[in-house]
Amino acid sequence: MIAAVSSTDASQPNRVRFIDIDAEDQGQRIDNFLLKTLKGVPKSKIYRILRKGEVRVNGGRVKPSQRLVSGDRLRIPPVRTAAPGQPVVLPAYLRAELEQRLLFEDEHLLVLNKPSGLAVHGGSGLSFGVIEALRELRPGVRGLELAHRLDKATSGCLLIAKKRSALRVIQEQFRRREVRKQYFALVHGRWKGGKRLVEVPLQKNLLSSGERMVRVSADGKASATRLRPITNWGDVSLLEACPQTGRTHQIRVHAQYCGHPIVGDEKYGGDHAMGSMPLPKRLFLHARSISIVHPQSNERVSFYAPLDAEWIDLLVRLDA
């Protein structure tokens, strides 16, 4: 629960707000908490006020990744949020598509086969992302929260917790690196040399626009991805990618580092052309499966996301 000290309407940007954190919100990353609390505020704005030190916990500056503790007092600077009573208006086509893309749902969690091109959060000109859309689809579920993230351009398995207790259990598994993930990546070039463990440190840079860019750097954080070739067609290869760590854009940058950027990844050296073959404007990186210990049953469960029509169409053309 959130206990706001200031009684100012959240849509008015002229006052500082203070929030007392209780056990229900304990363990959340500060950036995730702000994205949920400051509805209607662009993601770039939230990271900007964090970077400038305008957000404080118990009077001190904080990093976006810092986790909240029960008893913390969070200071939020004056910022304009969405006016209350303005619900997300979800297009009918997207409502139907998301319902069809549900892979699993019980009282503790929901698993979605996220489409490429849909951000996990709203902001930066978007009125909604996956989490806002799912909250409209499941209005009676109070605790819907992302258990992890996928890039906007990446498709596939996305876990959403339906209770704070489930969220804490799943996030602890991520911290202990007990979650198993498998991706399919279509890359430029003919892969040679069989399986490879790519271990190079990655450093994240946040541009003034709020866009994230990642590069290989000795000053970065340790990162590891297992890459295994599945098949190839001349100058394009299909890889299995299993990240051992969870850095931003990790698979994309590690593939680029190996000289095989992902098809459609213009940010990291991949383009949308394979000879004369026309390609859709999208990233060909797919979170094929994810495996966790279920927060209630304590048994390991695995979920698999089928490839979408654009993936299948391209693979059929490559096989022709």
VOPAGU-2260 file (C-alpha; in pm, 1 decimal, decimal comma):
REM VOPAGU-2260
SITE   aa  ch    i         X         Y         Z
SITE  MET   A    0       0,0       0,0       0,0
SITE  ILE   A    1     106,0     361,8     -57,6
SITE  ALA   A    2      74,5     624,9     212,8
SITE  ALA   A    3     123,0     970,0      61,8
SITE  VAL   A    4     201,3    1245,0     312,0
SITE  SER   A    5     103,7    1524,9      74,0
SITE  SER   A    6    -267,3    1556,5      -0,4
SITE  THR   A    7    -198,1    1736,8    -327,6
SITE  ASP   A    8    -381,2    1600,0    -634,2
SITE  ALA   A    9    -133,7    1380,4    -824,2
SITE  SER   A   10    -211,4    1565,2   -1147,4
SITE  GLN   A   11     -81,1    1893,9   -1000,8
SITE  PRO   A   12     296,1    1936,4   -1046,9
SITE  ASN   A   13     349,7    2217,9    -792,3
SITE  ARG   A   14     436,0    2025,4    -475,5
SITE  VAL   A   15     683,7    1768,9    -351,9
SITE  ARG   A   16     526,5    1438,5    -247,1
SITE  PHE   A   17     646,4    1202,6      22,0
SITE  ILE   A   18     554,0     834,2      23,9
SITE  ASP   A   19     603,1     598,8     317,4
SITE  ILE   A   20     692,1     248,4     198,9
SITE  ASP   A   21     529,5     -46,5     376,4
SITE  ALA   A   22     576,2    -423,5     352,2
SITE  GLU   A   23     351,1    -454,7      46,3
SITE  ASP   A   24     590,0    -244,9    -164,6
SITE  GLN   A   25     914,3    -364,9      -9,5
SITE  GLY   A   26    1169,5    -508,2    -251,1
SITE  GLN   A   27    1061,0    -312,1    -558,9
SITE  ARG   A   28    1320,0    -131,1    -768,1
SITE  ILE   A   29    1274,4     242,6    -737,0
SITE  ASP   A   30    1242,4     295,7   -1112,7
SITE  ASN   A   31     968,5      30,2   -1134,9
SITE  PHE   A   32     786,5     181,4    -837,0
SITE  LEU   A   33     794,9     526,3    -994,8
SITE  LEU   A   34     677,7     395,9   -1332,6
SITE  LYS   A   35     377,1     244,6   -1156,9
SITE  THR   A   36     309,2     541,9    -928,6
SITE  LEU   A   37     365,5     830,1   -1172,0
SITE  LYS   A   38     111,4     727,1   -1430,5
SITE  GLY   A   39     129,7     933,6   -1748,0
SITE  VAL   A   40     487,6    1050,8   -1687,7
SITE  PRO   A   41     724,1     954,3   -1973,9
SITE  LYS   A   42     986,4     697,7   -1883,7
SITE  SER   A   43    1260,0     937,3   -1997,1
SITE  LYS   A   44    1134,2    1197,6   -1744,4
SITE  ILE   A   45    1139,9     945,2   -1460,2
SITE  TYR   A   46    1498,8     844,3   -1533,5
SITE  ARG   A   47    1594,2    1210,4   -1567,9
SITE  ILE   A   48    1471,8    1305,2   -1218,9
SITE  LEU   A   49    1648,9     998,0   -1079,9
SITE  ARG   A   50    1971,8    1090,1   -1256,6
SITE  LYS   A   51    1956,3    1448,5   -1127,3
SITE  GLY   A   52    1908,0    1332,6    -768,1
SITE  GLU   A   53    1560,4    1485,1    -739,3
SITE  VAL   A   54    1420,4    1154,5    -612,9
SITE  ARG   A   55    1542,1    1080,7    -259,9
SITE  VAL   A   56    1504,5     793,8     -14,3
SITE  ASN   A   57    1545,1     886,3     352,2
SITE  GLY   A   58    1706,3    1209,3     234,9
SITE  GLY   A   59    1972,9    1049,1      15,5
SITE  ARG   A   60    2026,9    1017,1    -359,2
SITE  VAL   A   61    1938,7     683,0    -514,1
SITE  LYS   A   62    2006,2     477,0    -824,1
SITE  PRO   A   63    1719,5     342,8   -1038,1
SITE  SER   A   64    1810,0     -15,2    -940,8
SITE  GLN   A   65    1798,4      45,5    -563,4
SITE  ARG   A   66    1526,5    -156,5    -392,7
SITE  LEU   A   67    1279,1     -10,7    -147,8
SITE  VAL   A   68    1263,7    -127,8     213,3
SITE  SER   A   69     966,0    -113,2     447,4
SITE  GLY   A   70     992,4     208,0     648,3
SITE  ASP   A   71    1167,1     405,4     372,9
SITE  ARG   A   72    1044,5     757,1     304,0
SITE  LEU   A   73    1048,0     834,6     -67,2
SITE  ARG   A   74    1063,2    1194,8    -188,6
SITE  ILE   A   75     916,2    1264,6    -534,0
SITE  PRO   A   76     976,7    1609,5    -686,6
SITE  PRO   A   77     700,6    1815,4    -847,8
SITE  VAL   A   78     602,7    1637,6   -1169,1
SITE  ARG   A   79     284,6    1635,1   -1371,3
SITE  THR   A   80     113,3    1297,1   -1389,2
SITE  ALA   A   81    -196,1    1181,6   -1569,4
SITE  ALA   A   82    -517,0    1331,3   -1439,2
SITE  PRO   A   83    -721,0    1083,9   -1233,2
SITE  GLY   A   84   -1013,6     919,8   -1401,9
SITE  GLN   A   85    -845,5     890,1   -1742,5
SITE  PRO   A   86    -844,1     515,0   -1812,3
SITE  VAL   A   87    -625,6     347,0   -2070,4
SITE  VAL   A   88    -822,8     300,4   -2389,5
SITE  LEU   A   89    -710,3     -29,8   -2534,4
SITE  PRO   A   90    -781,8     -80,3   -2906,1
SITE  ALA   A   91   -1016,1    -372,3   -2969,9
SITE  TYR   A   92    -766,7    -546,9   -3200,9
SITE  LEU   A   93    -495,4    -536,8   -2933,7
SITE  ARG   A   94    -732,9    -658,7   -2664,6
SITE  ALA   A   95    -816,1    -962,3   -2878,4
SITE  GLU   A   96    -451,6   -1026,2   -2969,3
SITE  LEU   A   97    -330,5   -1015,6   -2609,4
SITE  GLU   A   98    -603,2   -1254,4   -2497,3
SITE  GLN   A   99    -496,1   -1495,3   -2771,6
SITE  ARG   A  100    -131,6   -1460,0   -2669,7
SITE  LEU   A  101    -184,4   -1565,1   -2307,8
SITE  LEU   A  102      22,8   -1879,5   -2257,9
SITE  PHE   A  103     -67,1   -1947,7   -1895,0
SITE  GLU   A  104    -264,4   -1792,5   -1612,6
SITE  ASP   A  105    -345,0   -1888,3   -1255,3
SITE  GLU   A  106    -405,0   -1690,9    -936,2
SITE  HIS   A  107     -33,0   -1615,4    -894,5
SITE  LEU   A  108     107,4   -1538,4   -1237,3
SITE  LEU   A  109      35,3   -1476,6   -1601,3
SITE  VAL   A  110     260,3   -1562,4   -1896,6
SITE  LEU   A  111     227,0   -1370,1   -2222,4
SITE  ASN   A  112     375,8   -1426,9   -2566,1
SITE  LYS   A  113     458,3   -1058,6   -2610,6
SITE  PRO   A  114     436,3    -927,5   -2967,0
SITE  SER   A  115     732,4    -745,6   -3117,8
SITE  GLY   A  116     684,1    -368,3   -3119,6
SITE  LEU   A  117     485,8    -345,6   -2795,1
SITE  ALA   A  118     673,0    -191,0   -2500,7
SITE  VAL   A  119     635,0    -347,0   -2157,5
SITE  HIS   A  120     560,5      -0,3   -2009,5
SITE  GLY   A  121     379,3     304,7   -2143,9
SITE  GLY   A  122     562,0     638,3   -2168,1
SITE  SER   A  123     766,1     834,0   -2422,0
SITE  GLY   A  124     452,0     918,0   -2617,6
SITE  LEU   A  125     285,7     578,8   -2564,0
SITE  SER   A  126     -41,4     576,8   -2371,1
SITE  PHE   A  127       2,4     211,7   -2275,9
SITE  GLY   A  128     239,9     -81,8   -2277,4
SITE  VAL   A  129     193,4    -446,4   -2185,8
SITE  ILE   A  130     139,1    -385,9   -1814,9
SITE  GLU   A  131    -114,6    -105,2   -1866,0
SITE  ALA   A  132    -299,8    -315,4   -2123,2
SITE  LEU   A  133    -313,3    -618,8   -1895,2
SITE  ARG   A  134    -440,2    -407,7   -1606,3
SITE  GLU   A  135    -731,0    -306,4   -1826,9
SITE  LEU   A  136    -788,7    -666,3   -1932,7
SITE  ARG   A  137    -780,9    -782,0   -1568,6
SITE  PRO   A  138    -932,8    -487,2   -1376,0
SITE  GLY   A  139   -1008,5    -701,9   -1070,8
SITE  VAL   A  140    -643,3    -800,3   -1019,6
SITE  ARG   A  141    -484,1    -540,7    -793,9
SITE  GLY   A  142    -124,9    -662,1    -791,2
SITE  LEU   A  143     -34,1    -704,1   -1160,0
SITE  GLU   A  144     337,0    -627,6   -1199,3
SITE  LEU   A  145     610,5    -716,9   -1446,5
SITE  ALA   A  146     838,3    -986,8   -1304,6
SITE  HIS   A  147    1107,2    -895,5   -1560,7
SITE  ARG   A  148    1136,0    -707,6   -1889,9
SITE  LEU   A  149    1175,8    -763,1   -2260,5
SITE  ASP   A  150    1287,4    -499,7   -2508,4
SITE  LYS   A  151    1005,6    -340,1   -2703,4
SITE  ALA   A  152    1134,4    -502,6   -3023,7
SITE  THR   A  153    1173,4    -852,2   -2872,8
SITE  SER   A  154     886,5   -1101,3   -2884,1
SITE  GLY   A  155     816,1   -1400,9   -2664,2
SITE  CYS   A  156     776,1   -1519,2   -2303,6
SITE  LEU   A  157     702,7   -1245,3   -2052,0
SITE  LEU   A  158     615,9   -1320,3   -1686,9
SITE  ILE   A  159     367,1   -1100,2   -1500,8
SITE  ALA   A  160     302,8   -1153,9   -1129,6
SITE  LYS   A  161     -54,0   -1119,3   -1002,6
SITE  LYS   A  162      42,7   -1084,3    -635,6
SITE  ARG   A  163     324,9    -904,2    -457,4
SITE  SER   A  164     416,2   -1229,8    -283,2
SITE  ALA   A  165     458,9   -1403,6    -620,3
SITE  LEU   A  166     658,5   -1110,4    -755,8
SITE  ARG   A  167     905,7   -1128,2    -467,4
SITE  VAL   A  168     956,7   -1503,5    -515,1
SITE  ILE   A  169    1016,3   -1474,1    -890,7
SITE  GLN   A  170    1247,7   -1173,2    -859,5
SITE  GLU   A  171    1452,5   -1357,1    -598,8
SITE  GLN   A  172    1496,7   -1640,4    -849,8
SITE  PHE   A  173    1621,5   -1387,1   -1104,5
SITE  ARG   A  174    1868,3   -1247,7    -849,4
SITE  ARG   A  175    1997,3   -1598,9    -776,2
SITE  ARG   A  176    2015,9   -1674,7   -1150,6
SITE  GLU   A  177    1780,8   -1969,5   -1109,9
SITE  VAL   A  178    1556,3   -1865,3   -1399,9
SITE  ARG   A  179    1634,5   -2046,5   -1725,2
SITE  LYS   A  180    1572,7   -1860,2   -2050,0
SITE  GLN   A  181    1609,8   -1962,2   -2412,6
SITE  TYR   A  182    1592,8   -1725,2   -2710,3
SITE  PHE   A  183    1593,5   -1770,7   -3085,9
SITE  ALA   A  184    1805,7   -1515,6   -3272,1
SITE  LEU   A  185    1828,5   -1485,1   -3649,5
SITE  VAL   A  186    2167,2   -1329,3   -3724,9
SITE  HIS   A  187    2359,4   -1200,4   -4022,9
SITE  GLY   A  188    2649,8   -1413,7   -4145,1
SITE  ARG   A  189    2733,0   -1781,6   -4145,1
SITE  TRP   A  190    2809,6   -1888,0   -3787,9
SITE  LYS   A  191    3125,5   -2096,3   -3753,3
SITE  GLY   A  192    3283,1   -2279,2   -3462,6
SITE  GLY   A  193    2986,5   -2442,2   -3290,3
SITE  LYS   A  194    2873,4   -2351,7   -2939,2
SITE  ARG   A  195    3027,1   -2048,4   -2775,0
SITE  LEU   A  196    3015,5   -1887,6   -2430,8
SITE  VAL   A  197    3044,5   -1512,8   -2478,6
SITE  GLU   A  198    3178,4   -1345,3   -2164,3
SITE  VAL   A  199    3243,2    -975,1   -2216,5
SITE  PRO   A  200    3146,0    -691,2   -1979,2
SITE  LEU   A  201    2870,2    -455,1   -2085,6
SITE  GLN   A  202    2822,9     -89,8   -1996,1
SITE  LYS   A  203    2486,9      81,8   -2024,5
SITE  ASN   A  204    2461,0     444,7   -2131,3
SITE  LEU   A  205    2144,4     651,3   -2102,7
SITE  LEU   A  206    2123,1     922,3   -2366,9
SITE  SER   A  207    1959,7    1258,0   -2294,6
SITE  SER   A  208    1656,6    1139,0   -2490,8
SITE  GLY   A  209    1612,3     850,4   -2246,2
SITE  GLU   A  210    1722,4     595,1   -2507,2
SITE  ARG   A  211    1945,6     317,1   -2378,4
SITE  MET   A  212    2263,2     215,9   -2559,2
SITE  VAL   A  213    2494,5     -62,6   -2444,9
SITE  ARG   A  214    2853,7    -129,8   -2544,2
SITE  VAL   A  215    3132,4    -373,7   -2460,0
SITE  SER   A  216    3359,7    -207,1   -2206,0
SITE  ALA   A  217    3618,9    -316,5   -1951,9
SITE  ASP   A  218    3440,5     -81,9   -1709,2
SITE  GLY   A  219    3107,7    -259,9   -1760,4
SITE  LYS   A  220    2930,5    -533,5   -1565,3
SITE  ALA   A  221    3014,2    -901,2   -1609,9
SITE  SER   A  222    2786,1   -1057,7   -1871,9
SITE  ALA   A  223    2762,1   -1405,7   -2020,5
SITE  THR   A  224    2553,9   -1560,7   -2300,7
SITE  ARG   A  225    2567,8   -1914,5   -2437,1
SITE  LEU   A  226    2520,6   -1916,9   -2815,5
SITE  ARG   A  227    2456,5   -2234,3   -3014,0
SITE  PRO   A  228    2398,7   -2258,7   -3389,3
SITE  ILE   A  229    2079,0   -2437,3   -3492,7
SITE  THR   A  230    2100,6   -2401,7   -3870,1
SITE  ASN   A  231    2212,4   -2159,2   -4139,1
SITE  TRP   A  232    2114,9   -2048,0   -4488,2
SITE  GLY   A  233    2412,5   -1899,4   -4668,4
SITE  ASP   A  234    2471,3   -1561,5   -4506,6
SITE  VAL   A  235    2216,0   -1591,5   -4227,6
SITE  SER   A  236    2212,1   -1820,9   -3923,7
SITE  LEU   A  237    1959,7   -1923,1   -3660,4
SITE  LEU   A  238    2103,5   -1934,5   -3307,4
SITE  GLU   A  239    1985,8   -2048,1   -2968,5
SITE  ALA   A  240    2084,3   -1787,7   -2708,3
SITE  CYS   A  241    2075,8   -1863,1   -2335,6
SITE  PRO   A  242    2168,2   -1560,6   -2122,6
SITE  GLN   A  243    2346,9   -1646,8   -1799,0
SITE  THR   A  244    2313,6   -1288,2   -1674,3
SITE  GLY   A  245    2041,0   -1032,1   -1731,2
SITE  ARG   A  246    2201,8    -716,8   -1868,0
SITE  THR   A  247    2017,8    -467,2   -2086,4
SITE  HIS   A  248    2036,0    -559,4   -2458,4
SITE  GLN   A  249    2274,8    -840,9   -2363,9
SITE  ILE   A  250    2202,0   -1089,4   -2643,9
SITE  ARG   A  251    2190,6    -813,1   -2904,1
SITE  VAL   A  252    2530,4    -669,0   -2806,9
SITE  HIS   A  253    2696,0   -1009,8   -2761,5
SITE  ALA   A  254    2576,7   -1114,6   -3107,5
SITE  GLN   A  255    2718,3    -791,4   -3251,9
SITE  TYR   A  256    3046,5    -850,6   -3066,1
SITE  CYS   A  257    3075,2   -1192,9   -3234,8
SITE  GLY   A  258    3035,6   -1028,1   -3575,0
SITE  HIS   A  259    2678,9   -1155,0   -3621,9
SITE  PRO   A  260    2429,4    -874,4   -3548,8
SITE  ILE   A  261    2066,7    -978,5   -3521,9
SITE  VAL   A  262    1855,1    -934,3   -3833,0
SITE  GLY   A  263    1656,9    -611,8   -3803,9
SITE  ASP   A  264    1865,7    -471,0   -3517,0
SITE  GLU   A  265    1958,1    -132,8   -3662,9
SITE  LYS   A  266    2075,8      -6,6   -3323,0
SITE  TYR   A  267    2350,1    -270,1   -3307,4
SITE  GLY   A  268    2457,8    -319,6   -3666,2
SITE  GLY   A  269    2183,8    -538,7   -3810,9
SITE  ASP   A  270    1966,7    -429,5   -4103,4
SITE  HIS   A  271    1638,7    -536,6   -4259,9
SITE  ALA   A  272    1785,6    -674,8   -4582,0
SITE  MET   A  273    1911,8   -1018,6   -4675,2
SITE  GLY   A  274    2017,8    -983,8   -5035,4
SITE  SER   A  275    1709,7    -914,4   -5243,6
SITE  MET   A  276    1471,7   -1074,7   -4992,3
SITE  PRO   A  277    1226,6    -819,0   -4845,3
SITE  LEU   A  278    1195,7    -830,3   -4467,5
SITE  PRO   A  279     947,3    -681,5   -4220,7
SITE  LYS   A  280    1077,0    -387,7   -4015,3
SITE  ARG   A  281    1128,8    -569,6   -3688,5
SITE  LEU   A  282    1387,5    -738,8   -3468,1
SITE  PHE   A  283    1422,4   -1115,6   -3513,6
SITE  LEU   A  284    1488,8   -1200,1   -3149,0
SITE  HIS   A  285    1233,5   -1421,2   -2972,8
SITE  ALA   A  286    1215,5   -1532,2   -2607,7
SITE  ARG   A  287    1130,7   -1893,3   -2685,7
SITE  SER   A  288    1101,4   -2031,7   -2331,6
SITE  ILE   A  289    1134,0   -1949,2   -1964,2
SITE  SER   A  290    1153,5   -2183,3   -1666,3
SITE  ILE   A  291    1095,8   -2090,7   -1300,2
SITE  VAL   A  292    1002,1   -2250,9    -970,7
SITE  HIS   A  293     631,2   -2179,7    -926,6
SITE  PRO   A  294     574,6   -1940,8    -633,9
SITE  GLN   A  295     301,2   -2157,8    -483,3
SITE  SER   A  296     369,2   -2520,6    -578,2
SITE  ASN   A  297     748,1   -2492,0    -544,1
SITE  GLU   A  298     778,2   -2708,4    -856,0
SITE  ARG   A  299     977,1   -2607,5   -1163,8
SITE  VAL   A  300     752,2   -2509,3   -1454,4
SITE  SER   A  301     844,9   -2416,4   -1810,4
SITE  PHE   A  302     656,9   -2204,0   -2062,2
SITE  TYR   A  303     706,1   -2195,8   -2438,3
SITE  ALA   A  304     608,5   -1917,2   -2678,6
SITE  PRO   A  305     543,2   -2017,0   -3040,7
SITE  LEU   A  306     696,5   -1808,8   -3318,9
SITE  ASP   A  307     464,4   -1552,0   -3474,8
SITE  ALA   A  308     356,4   -1536,8   -3837,9
SITE  GLU   A  309     642,4   -1305,3   -3948,8
SITE  TRP   A  310     901,9   -1542,2   -3807,1
SITE  ILE   A  311     741,0   -1848,9   -3962,5
SITE  ASP   A  312     698,1   -1680,4   -4300,8
SITE  LEU   A  313    1065,4   -1581,3   -4309,7
SITE  LEU   A  314    1189,5   -1927,8   -4207,5
SITE  VAL   A  315     971,6   -2087,9   -4476,0
SITE  ARG   A  316    1117,9   -1852,3   -4737,0
SITE  LEU   A  317    1471,0   -1929,5   -4620,3
SITE  ASP   A  318    1403,3   -2303,0   -4647,9
SITE  ALA   A  319    1258,1   -2272,0   -4997,6
